[in-house]
Amino acid sequence: MNLTEKSVENVDYMIEQIKEKLKVLNFGAIKPSHFDEEMYEELKDIYELVMKKNTFSPNEMQAIVEELGNLRKR
């Protein structure tokens, strides 16, 4: 997967990978359709951060989910 180019497919991929890595229980709360390419770089930064770590504290998970919420389409 080439994440250097902005695309809907890449947004979908990153969101799904973040959800899987964080073991998000409420999958309906985070959907790829909630994000657009306008926030691609910010989403990619979150994706890279999440992929680097093996475990997350509850505070880290909350901060990540809050940041994803900030990136959602209005």
C-alpha positions as MATLAB code, in Angstrom:
seq = 'MNLTEKSVENVDYMIEQIKEKLKVLNFGAIKPSHFDEEMYEELKDIYELVMKKNTFSPNEMQAIVEELGNLRKR';
ca = [
       0.000    0.000    0.000;
       1.442    3.355   -1.052;
       0.302    5.813    1.600;
       2.224    8.726    0.101;
      -0.676    9.630   -2.173;
      -3.973   10.981   -0.922;
      -6.857    8.714   -1.824;
     -10.126    7.456   -0.403;
      -8.723    3.929   -0.477;
      -5.727    4.966    1.640;
      -8.005    6.726    4.139;
     -10.116    3.555    4.369;
      -7.020    1.412    4.860;
      -5.518    3.603    7.584;
      -8.774    3.866    9.541;
      -9.286    0.096    9.409;
      -5.709   -0.544   10.542;
      -6.021    1.943   13.418;
      -9.282    0.331   14.541;
      -7.741   -3.131   14.416;
      -4.586   -2.119   16.283;
      -6.506   -0.262   18.996;
      -9.103   -3.037   19.193;
     -11.913   -0.516   18.952;
     -15.053   -2.180   20.253;
     -17.565    0.265   18.804;
     -16.623   -0.087   15.138;
     -19.567    2.071   14.105;
     -18.077    5.038   15.930;
     -15.118    5.252   13.557;
     -15.896    4.835    9.875;
     -13.679    5.675    6.921;
     -16.563    7.697    5.457;
     -16.230   10.114    8.397;
     -12.905   11.335    7.019;
     -11.887   13.031    3.815;
      -8.656   13.755    2.022;
      -8.487   17.266    3.502;
      -7.149   15.780    6.734;
      -4.989   13.141    5.057;
      -1.633   14.202    6.502;
      -2.997   14.421   10.046;
      -4.646   11.013    9.692;
      -1.413    9.564    8.324;
       0.494   10.939   11.329;
      -1.938    9.213   13.701;
      -1.723    6.007   11.655;
       2.094    6.006   11.817;
       2.065    6.660   15.568;
      -0.406    3.832   16.206;
       1.502    1.369   14.006;
       4.797    2.051   15.846;
       3.485    1.077   19.279;
       2.542   -2.345   20.565;
       0.510   -1.272   23.589;
      -1.437    1.809   24.593;
      -2.395    3.189   27.961;
      -6.040    4.132   28.467;
      -5.017    7.806   28.320;
      -3.191    7.294   25.024;
      -6.181    5.493   23.533;
      -8.499    8.266   24.652;
      -6.211   10.910   23.158;
      -6.023    9.051   19.836;
      -9.785    8.600   19.641;
     -10.308   12.273   20.531;
      -7.884   13.342   17.823;
      -9.658   11.137   15.279;
     -12.897   12.787   16.385;
     -11.350   16.202   15.718;
     -10.469   15.117   12.177;
     -13.971   13.940   11.295;
     -15.909   15.749    8.601;
     -18.177   18.430    9.952;
];
